[in-house]
């Protein structure tokens, strides 16, 4: 009996260590078709590899993840985009929605959160959980 095809995921982050860590976690459930650390290679790689989902860092040198999300949605509209960010900025989250991202989570989230975001995206749903706000304690 042939094994059912697993969803194909492309990981994009300018920090190779994070690409490697996400690859190790996600390969348990998904076919990781590649890891890209250069924003200039994202569109070409997406067109060549045809992932179902791209996990995409918002802050990248060169073209930022928000612009890449817009370009991916235009070039490969069948590919879902899960944006990840180190910052919990409401403006970035709002832009992600407007640019057609399927999900937006924080890099500091548990790995299960990334899995939930990908699962929602694969079902054609959006996933924008409440962001954790950080408060400073004042003396």
N, C-alpha and C positions, 0 to 999 in steps of 0.2 A: 504494500500500500504506500502511495506517495505521501510524503509529509506535506501538510498544508503550508502554503506560502505565508511567511511572516511579514508584517509591515516593514517597509524599508525606510530607514532613518539616516539622514545626513546631519552631522554635528558640526557647527560652526562657532568657533571662539578663537580669539587671538592668543589665548594662553594654551599652548599644547598640553600642559599638564591636566587642565580641566577637560579638554577633548578626550584625553586618555582615560580619565576617571569616569566620565560619562559613558564612554564606550564600554568599559568594563561592566558598569551597572546595567546599561540598556541592552547589551548583547544577550542577556538572559531571556529577553522577551521579543527582541526585534533583530532584524538583519541590519547591521550597521554598514551602510554602503560606502561610507567615507567620513573623514574628519578633515576640515579645512580651517586653517589659521590665517589665511590671507584673504581679505575681503574682495580683492580683485579677481579671485578665482571662484567665488561663490556661484554666480549665475551660470558660468560655463560648466561647472561641476554639476549643478542642479539639472541642467538640460541634458548632460551626458548620462548621469546616473538615474535620473527620474525617481527620486525618493518620494515616498508617500508623505513624509513629514520632514521638515527641516527644523532642528533646534538651533536657534540663532541668537547670539549675543547682541545686545543693543549697542554697546560701546565697542566699536572696532576702529582700528587705525584705517585711514583711507575712507571708504564708504561706510557710514554707520549702519547699524542693523535695521533702523527704521526705514532708511532709503532702500536697503536691500530687500526688506519685506515688501515694499511697494513694487520694486522691480520684479521680484519673484512672482508676486500675484499677477502681474501683467504678462510675464514670460511663460510661466508654468502655473496657470490658475488651478489646476487639479492638485498641486502640491500645497499641503497645509503648513503653516508657519507657527511655531511655538517660540515666542520671544522670551529671553531670559535677561535679567538685569541685576546688577549689584545694588542699584538704588531703587527705592520705593517712591518714585516721583509720580504723582497723579497725572501730570502733563504727559509724561512718556506713556503711561498706561492708556490715556485717552487717545493719543496718537496711534498707538498699537491697534486699538479698536477701529479707528477711522481708516487705517491702511490695510485692513483685512486680515490681521493676525488672528489665528484661531485661539491662541492662549497667550498669557503673560504671567510669568512667575518670577520670583526672586532667586538669584543664584544661591542664596543661603537656605533655600527650602530643602527639606528632606528629599532624598531621591524618589520616594513614593509620590511626591507632589509633581515631579517631572513626568513620571509614568501616568498619573491621572490626567495631566495636561495633554499628553500625547494621545491617550485613549479618547478623550473628548474630541480632539481634533480629528481623529480617524473616523469618529461617528458623525462628523459634520457639525459638531456642537462647538460652542465657545467655552473657554475656561478662564475666568478672570477672578480668582478668589480675592477676598479682602486682603489688602496688603498690611503687613505688620508695620505699625508706626513706631518709630524709636523716639523716646522722650528723654530729654536731659534732666537729670536731677539738679535742682538748684539749691545752693546752700542757704 
